[in-house]
Amino acid sequence: MHWLFGDQLGPHFIASDEDGPGHDTPLLMIEARSVFRRRRFHRAKAHLVLSAMRHRAAELGDRVTYVKADTYREGLARAVGSDPVTVHHPTSHAALKLVRSLPHVRVGPPRGFLVPQGDFAAWADGHGGGRLRQEDFYRWVRRHHDLLMEGDAPAGGRWNYDHDNREAPPRGQKVLQVDAPYRPREDEIDDEVRRDLDRWERDGDVTFVGHDGPRSFPATRTEARAALKRFIDRRLGTFGPYEDAMLAADPAMSHSLLSAPLNLGLLDPMECVEQAETAWRSGHAPLNSVEGFVRQIAGWREYVWQLYWYFGEQYRHSNALRHTAPLPTWWQDLDAEAVRARCLSTVLAEVRDTGWTHHIPRLMVLGSHALQRGWDPAAVTDWFHRCFVDGYDWVMVPNVVGMSQYADGGRMTTKPYTSGGAYLNRMSDLCGPCRYRPRERTGERACPYTAGYWAFFDRHRDRLARNQRTARSVRQLDQLADLAEVRRQERNRGETPP
Ligand code: FAD
């Protein structure tokens, strides 16, 4: 038998080759209720994962044994006893430990990533191990896979089109002028999952957070391919320029919304980048957008996966800034109504309603606020993991511990990602009607991000003064006439929502 985890749902997980199961090897899927009992997940996430697993089982028909059990161990024992089982390398340290501890389970290599882990380790060791740069890795992947290349040179003569991207949102537009993203239609499997979730909640067995439904992310290979096609054909062209911009009334803008189907294993990253490249070569999408998208998938996604394994199991406990504050209840409950700062309230509502926001709200609104408040990075990681439809251990740990909370002291990024209100104001339409003013750092109308930014620099001034990318802000800090007032105000903030 070959065992498929809930994030191994695409055809590439059962492709027959030397490492995969045979054409007619029987398959096993296990739905483990304890996963949901242990932690309070977003309900839309629980719905999506279970819907995707059950859809896959329905497609595979008699070939699959689908077990509903309390734990994976129990499900496995029930389905196969001690018969031999194969499985592809799972995506978390915990799951890998589990499958390796079972004597009759043989673990094959991972599927759904572009670079074998051993190759990455060799590359990283060759780069001094400590100071790795995503940009170097990304170029290596481009060369290695001949992605967007013209001979030995990058397509168009440049590796990086960031200069043409990262624009502020178009002035005067409440929504980006681009076709809407793909949205699936629910069926009876979705209804059945929803009834099960209702029953589990009624029984007091599990509790969820957030709103569920209608499902907005693909749960099948057919839906995932339709979502990819719609993005490539109708939305990729404007992806690059507005990658970093935010609009209150347009959460998706030109983003692909493909992280959930990619992380469920419904899409293979190679097909995504190849289709984007084909769109450019056939004149259907500009190079800056195509390069920006390829960078996200072949660069960032792949890098994050590799770092998760390369940095090892202890990395998740990193806490270089010694941040220990607990997450307040309004944040845990996604209580957007309790928040008066318009940016944070808008983004928290997006998470509550869909379990998704794009990269910049995650990094510069949610993550930045948590960093400025000094919240425990492990608790922040857990919160992101539970509340986002695309959240899995491998992708959350580096993105939150490393990129967003700087808890690794700079192993993943060269400086902490945080900003005052001026950046948010420049890159969004969120600040205009807000009761707080981006330029003010003290008083009734002080923007919590502006005040929080200076308070963060003040608390960590020694470390940040030694970093050439942040030293200038530390020098500016020393020129603030009202620093004592900023300190007093931030000390008194407590757990009150901003
Ligand atoms: P697009 O903007 O369209 O980008 C295309 C694809 O690139 C994404 O679908 C994704 O697969 C990939 N990608 C881009 N950046 C990253 C990255 N840093 N890490 C991994 N993949 C990346 N992404 C997740 O898939 N799961 C997560 O749990 C997750 N948590 C995050 C938490 C924080 C604090 C931050 C700062 C980022 C996180 N990301 C995560 C990365 C990124 O924000 C999302 O992949 C992206 O917003 C998903 O929306 P999209 O599919 O429209 O992405």
Residues whose N, C-alpha, C, O or C-beta is under 5 A from the ligand:
A	BS01	FAD	H255 S256 L257 L258 S259 L262 Q296 I297 W300 R301 V304 T357 H358 H359 R362 L363 G367 F388 D390 G391 Y392 V395 M396 N399 V400 S404
